[in-house]
Amino acid sequence: MAEPMADSATASNGGHPSVPEGAGSFPHSIDGIRTEIVSFDSPEQMVQSLGAHDEALRFVEASYPQVSFLARGNELSISGPARDVPNIMRLFEEVRGLVERKTTVTPAVLQQLVTMLRAQQSASLVDVLTYNILSSRGRTIRPKTRNQKSYVDAIDANTIVFGIGPAGTGKTYLAMAKAVQALQQKDVSRIILTRPAVEAGERLGFLPGTLSDKIDPYLRPLYDALHDMMDPDSIPRLMAAGTIEVAPLAYMRGRTLNDAFIILDEAQNTTPEQMKMFLTRLGFGSKMVVTGDVTQVDLPSGTNSGLRIVRSILKDVNDVNFSILEADDVVRHRLVGDIVSAYSRWDDARARERATHANGGAHAPTTNGNTQP
């Protein structure tokens, strides 16, 4: 196998001097510039850690533009601001751990690592990114952030779990994966998936088709997730046998759900009465996961969201867990996380503006940064 990189291949930008040959003991720091060396066990491990055609290394360089990198033999020297170099050292330590566990290091994996490191998370990132829930059709479903891993652990440890967070944080998808896993391991005998059929700006009565035709679009995301995780040909058979049930929330009334993994999705669109009704369907040998985003409530104006108030009601009840996912846990396109954060800042600014008005402030700040008399 060829050497992973030539000596001159990866001297990075940033204006810092590269590490001189035979630079002596490491680490050392001069005028706030710190230098460290990462040693790899073999050329193969180095190639796998730095990525095909140094793709992973180029991603790290772009993430830390003030840091210089130089590869020599089985070593990678890192030189840059003292605040950045320790994080990069830990990043490559985690990358080596991923390589040892046969995980391919891609820019997407590195993005997750960089995000977790910048959030100063102390948990082992390797443990987070190599915890496999389900393997299906050539792909593995696993948590991708520390909060997602905590959420999955909470599902294992509790009978009722609430997964609350913005769009794209994996709260429903991971719950679905845990449900399919429980069914495959015979921990439960059926999966029940439900959503409130609340219109997001449309009236069901004015939509064309039968009641089933009107309801199915609201349940489609649950069907899509099932198709990702199971043999599509087996799903109609399992649904016909009642092993998998996908139904509107109203169909849960009056039932006791035993030996089942039950997921209530879009729970922010339940009323307090509907939330109570759903939670009291719990039967013996069952597990419930309730997911939702309290910032996207489609209920009529003036109607309380059952998801918004349930935490204060059940906060002292044992075997009930509330897992909170945040913008940093968004695993869709990078822009989704940025959009969620931007809307959160906008909502906070509006809340401050309303509070200022309520307190009789003379000059209330507006969301565009101006003031109004």
Secondary structure, DSSP 8 states (H G I E B T S, - for coil): ---SS-TTTTB-SSS-----TT--SSSEEETTEEEEEEE-SSHHHHHHHH-GGGHHHHHHHHHSTT-EEEEETTEEEEEEETTTHHHHHHHHHHHHHHHHTT----HHHHHHHHHHHHTT--S-HHHHHT---EEETTEEE---SHHHHHHHHHHHH-SEEEEE--TTS-HHHHHHHHHHHHHHTTS-SEEEEEE----SS--GGGSSS-HHHHHHHHHHHHHHHHHHHS-TTHHHHHHHTTSEEEEEGGGGTT--B-SEEEEE-SGGGS-HHHHHHHHTTB-TT-EEEEEE-TT---S-TT---HHHHHHHHHTT-TTEEEEE--GGG--S-HHHHHHHHHHHHHHHHHHHHHHHHHTT-SSEE-TTS-EE-
